[in-house]
Amino acid sequence: MTTINQNENLFTLINVFHVNPANQQELVDLLIKATEETMRNLSGFISANIHQSLDGKQVVNYAQWESKEHFQKMLSNSSAIPHMKKAEELVNSFEPIQTEVVDSISM
């Protein structure tokens, strides 16, 4: 489960994928499969939340890792690389934004 808390000191990646609407569902399915089969088994993985835009043109992955180092290690993982390459084939472009939580406000 995702917890957003500025005191956790987690590394958060917000990845915005720009896709043709015809490819949106395939990318969503790929990200879910990659997360369930690979990412969740890697050291340092905390959570992933996959969102799709209502116009079909974007997919957003909000992923949390214990540290930036854990995330960077995933980038060279032999099980993760094929999923990332397939995602690159499905998108027009993507924006990986490396972040840290500053605050979280809720009811």
N, C-alpha and C positions, 0 to 999 in steps of 0.2 A: 504494500500500500504506500502511496506517495504521501509524505509529510513535508510540508514546506515550512521551514523554521530557520530563521537567520542564525540561530545558535548551533545548528548542526554542522556547519562548515563543510557541506557537501559540494561537489562539483556538479554543476547543472549544464547540460547541453540542450539548447533549444534549436532544433534543426528544421528549417522551413524549406520544404521541397516544392518547386513550381512544376506542375505537370499539365499535360493535356487532359481534359476531363475523361477521355477514353481510357487513360492509364491510372486514374486516381485509385480505383478499387484494387487493381493489381498491386499497386505500391503499398496500399494499406495492408493487404493480405501478406505481402512479402515482409513488411516490417513486423507484423504480428508473429509470423513464422520465425523470423530471425531472432526475435526476442525470446519466444517460447523455447526454441530449440538450441540457441547458442548463447545469446547475451546473458540470460538469467543464470547461466551456469558459470560465468566468468567471475573471477575474483574481483571484488569491488563494486559489482553491479548492485544497485539499489532498486530502481524502478524505471519503467518507461510508460509514457502515456501518449497514445497516438490519436491525433485529431484530424478530421478532414473538413475542408471548407465546404460551405453549402453550395458554392458555385462550381465545385469540382476542379478548381485550378490549383489548390494547395493541399499539402499534407504537412502536419506539424508533429514532430516527435519531441516531447519534453522528457528528457532522460536524466536520471540522477546516478552519480557514481560516488564512491567513497572519497575519491581524489582525482585530480587531473591526471596523475600518473597511472591510475587504474584505467581511465578512459584511453590514454595514449597507448597503453599496452594492448588494449582491445583492438586498436587500429591495425596492429600487425599480427593478430591472431589468425591462424590458418583456417579456423572454422568460420570466422566472421568475414573474412575478405570476400568470399564468393557472394554473400548476401549484399555487401556494400557495392560490389561491381554490378550486380543485377539491378540494384536501386539506381545507380548512375545511368544505366541504359534506359530506365523508365522515365527519367525526369528531364525537363528542359534546363533546369539549373537548381542549385540548392544553396542555402545560407546557413552554415553551422555557426551558431552564436554561443560562445563559451561564457557562462555567467556564474555569479554567486548571488545568493538571496540577500537582499538588503532588509526586507520587511515582508510580513505576511499579515493581512488584515482580514478578519472574518467576523461573522455574527457571533 
